[in-house]
Amino acid sequence: METASTPTRHLEIADDTTLRGRILESAFAAFMKSGYAATTTLEIATRARVSKRELYALVGNKQAMLIACINERAKRLHVPADLPVLRDRETLERALAFYGAQLIREISDPAVIAVFRLAIAEAVQAPEVARALDSIGREARRVALRNIMVRARASGLLAGGAAALAEQFGDLLLGDLTISLLLGVAKRPNDREIAERARDATSAFLQLHSAPSERAGPRQRSRTPIQP
């Protein structure tokens, strides 16, 4: 009896996942078209071709839908699980350049820029949009960069506070790109431009932060007695 019901249960879960994805896509499209405050759950349900009961059961209220939409995009900003162990400056350089390129690629995605514009447009009527974006989307970026810096410090490759190091690298990496994209005065960078920007930011960051062992070396050598 259990073996007969298991495949059915798997199909139900798959169906729910597909349906939930359709609801979130519809919610995001509605938010972009009408604004968060003006969008109704009925409009989202109609777009997704589901009942309001199904909508609430699978996702929740309108705010839950918004948070789920932001969460789906924030997942892309996590540090990859297969990030190499940061044993030396070369692996740190590769890791920063790789993740930096990933970060630029995701932040410059038109859908992500649309979410930022939505948060700005709804700042007065629906401040929860901006709060959700900051606490979920932007925090995912901060945490990911801090994790890389923590690993680099643990390997003796960097010194200083992980949060400050992450903030500095993020500033070097993005500069005014986000603002320019929001204003529509810049185009989304292509793959070559993204890789180049990530490499330049990484190089500038590492030039500012020599390894602690490199800074300690000359002082340690100066204390070594001169052999006759």
N, C-alpha and C positions, 0 to 999 in steps of 0.2 A: 504493500500500500504506500509506503514511504517512497519507494523508487518510482512509482507511477506519478506521485504528486510533485516530485522534485523538478522534473523538466517543466511542468506547468508553472511552478513558482518562479523558475529562472526566466521564463517567457514574460511573466507578469512584471518582474523587476526590470527587464529590458524595455518593456513597453512603457513603464512608468518613467524610466530614464529618458527615453526618446520624447515622451510627452512633456516632461519637465524642460528638456532642452528647447522644445518648440515654444513653450510658454515664455521662457527667458528671452529667446530671440524676438518674439512678438512684443514683449514688454520693452526691450531695448529699442526696437523700431518705433514703438509708440512714444516713448520718452523723447526720442530724437525729433519726432514729427511735431508733437503737441506740447512738449515740456513736461516735466515730472508732475508739477502741481495740477496741471489741467488734464492729465491722463487719468482715465477711470479704469477700474478693474473690469468693467463691462467691455470697454474698448479692447483691452488686452485679451480677454477671454474670446471675444469675437474674432480677433486677428488669429489667435491660436486654434480656433475651432474647438474649444472646450467649454464646458459649463463653468460657471463661477464656483460651484462646489468643488469641481476637480482642480481648479486653479488654486483655491485656498488649501486644499488637501495636499497638493504636490509641492507648492512653493510657499504660500502664505499670503500676507497682505502686500500692498504696493511697496512699502518700504523694504520688506523682505525680498521682493523681486529685485529692487534696485541693488541691495547689498549683494545678492547672489550674482547679478550681472557684473558688478565690480570685482567680486571674489574670483570669478572665472578668469578675468583678465589679470588679476593680481598673481594668480598661480604661475604665470609665465615669468614673473620677476624673481622667483626663488633661485637660490644658488643651486646649480645642477648637483645631483647626488654623486656623480662621477668626477667631481672636481679633483684634480691630482693633489697629492700631498705637497705642501709648499716647502720643499726642502732647500731651495736656493732662489736667488734673485731671478734666474731664468724662468723657473716654473711660476713664480709670482707674477712676472711680467706677462707670461702667456695667459695666466688665469685672469688677470685684470683686463687684458685686451679682449679676451674671449667674452667675459661677462659684460664688459663695457659695451661691446658690439651688440650683445643680446639686449641690453638695457635700452640702447638707442633705438634698436629695431622695434621694440615693444612700445616705448613711449611715443615714438613718431607714428605709430599705427593710427590710421584715420579714426578707427573706432574709439581708441583711447583719447585722442584729441577731442572727439565728439563728447565724451564723458566729462572732460575738463570744461568744455564750453557749456555743457548742461549745468554743471555745478556752479559756474559763474552766473549764468542766466537765472538760476533759481536761488541765488544766495539769500535773497530777502524773503521770498515766499516759502521756500523749502530749504532751510539751512541744513537739514539732515543730509542732503545730497553731498554738500561739501564736507561735512563731518565724516560721512561714510567713505568718501574718496580719500580723505587724508588718513583716517585710521586704518583703512584696509589697503588701498592701492599704493599710496605713497609710503606707508610704513613697511610694506613688503620690500620695496626698494631699499629703504634704510637698513632693515634687518639683514638683507642679503649682503649688502656691502660691508656692514659691521662684521658679519660672520667671516668674510674673507680677511678683513683686517685682524680679527682675533686670531685666526689661524696663522697669519703672517707674523704676528707678535709672538705667538707660542713657539714658532720656529726661529725666533731671533732675527727676523728679516726686517722688522719695523719696530719703532719705538713710539710711544705716545698713546693717547686715548683712542680706542677703536672708533668711537662715534665721531670724533673730530677728524680722524683720518678718512673715514667713509664720506663725511660731508665735503671734505676738500677734494677728494677724487671725483665725487658726483658733480661738484661745481666745475672742475676742469673738463669733465666729460661732456656735460650738457650745455654749460654756458647759458646763452640766451636762446638756445634752440627751441625749447618748449614755448617760450613767449612768442617767438617768431612764427611757429606753427599755429599757435592759437590765434594770432592776428591775421594769419593767412598771407604773411609777407615772405614766407619761405616755403619751398617745396620739401616734401619728405626726401631725406637723403637716400641715394641708391646704395647697393651693397658695397661698392668700392669706397664711396664716401663715408659710410658707416665704419668700415674697417680702418680707414685712414684716421678718422676722428678718434676712434678707440685707441689706436696705437699712439697717436700724438698725446692724448691725455695720460696714457700710461707712462710714456717716456717723461713727460713733464713732472708727473707725480713722483716717480722714482728718483729723478734728479733732485727733487726737494727733500727726499728722505733716503739718505744713505743708510746702509745696514748698521745697526748698533755695533756689531763687531768691527766694521770698517772704521767707525769713529773711535773705538777704544784702542784699535791697533797701534797708532802712533804713540799714544800715551803709555801703553804698556811697553812698547819698545824703548821709550825714553828712560824707563825705570830699570831697564836691563843693564847691568854693569858692563862696561866696555872691557872686552878681554884684551890682555896685553899681546 
